[in-house]
Every structure is written in C-alpha cells, then in structure tokens.
Amino acid sequence: MAPTPDRQISNMPEEVELPRSNGELVFEAPWEGRAFGLAVALNEGGAYEWSEFVSQLSREIKADPSEEKAYYEKWLSGLAGLAVKKGLISEEELSRRTHEYETGERNDDDH
C-alpha cells in the first residue's frame, strides 16, 4: 500500500522538509500556500509521483544552498521544472505566464 499524501509530506527528507512551527506548516504569504496546494493537488491527480517532486525540490535546494531564495521560491521553481518535464506546461507558456504576473498583466483575481 502506497503512503498517503499526508504521510509522504510529513516524511520528506530533512534537506527538503517543509517549514513548520509547533508542527504546523508555515506560509509567509498566500502564494506560498497556493504553491504548496498546487504541488499536492497535481500529485494526487496523478501528474507525477511525490518522490519525483521531492527529487526536483532537492535539486533546486542544492543548486542554491544559500538562503538567497526562500524555501517556497525553490518549491515553486521545482514545481515549474517538473511541470515542464512532465509536459503539463511548455517552457514558452510558463515564461509567458510568469511575465504576466511579474508585470501585473495578470493577478490573483484573474481567472
């Protein structure tokens, strides 16, 4: 029997552990919680195995071991890289969407 998503998340290797306070997940901004939820939902929907995401996140963390990028920035980079690798989104579409958010052409209120 495969581990439940909650167990997989709570048993992530130390190098990629989620930020917690008193055992509860910590998100410093709403987008961090949405990035977390998106990664979990895609996994639960069968887009990838959780171990694939953990490996991708680990690569992101090892690529920048300093604290230059916050944990969830690395999480989001790992998720984006895995989404491209799995064909869930193209590099071009990802770049276009990223640009839209960075420039304000698109925001959280857009559908």
C-alpha positions, 0 to 999 in steps of 0.5 A, spaced: 500 500 500 502 506 497 503 512 503 498 517 503 499 524 501 499 526 508 504 521 510 509 522 504 509 530 506 510 529 513 516 524 511 520 528 506 527 528 507 530 533 512 534 537 506 527 538 503 522 538 509 517 543 509 517 549 514 513 548 520 512 551 527 509 547 533 508 542 527 504 546 523 506 548 516 508 555 515 506 560 509 509 567 509 504 569 504 498 566 500 502 564 494 506 560 498 500 556 500 497 556 493 504 553 491 504 548 496 496 546 494 498 546 487 504 541 488 499 536 492 493 537 488 497 535 481 500 529 485 494 526 487 491 527 480 496 523 478 501 528 474 507 525 477 509 521 483 511 525 490 518 522 490 519 525 483 517 532 486 521 531 492 527 529 487 526 536 483 525 540 490 532 537 492 535 539 486 533 546 486 535 546 494 542 544 492 543 548 486 542 554 491 544 552 498 544 559 500 538 562 503 538 567 497 531 564 495 526 562 500 524 555 501 517 556 497 521 560 491 525 553 490 518 549 491 515 553 486 521 553 481 521 545 482 514 545 481 515 549 474 521 544 472 517 538 473 511 541 470 515 542 464 518 535 464 512 532 465 509 536 459 503 539 463 506 546 461 511 548 455 517 552 457 514 558 452 507 558 456 510 558 463 515 564 461 509 567 458 505 566 464 510 568 469 511 575 465 504 576 466 504 576 473 511 579 474 508 585 470 501 585 473 498 583 466 495 578 470 493 577 478 490 573 483 483 575 481 484 573 474 481 567 472 
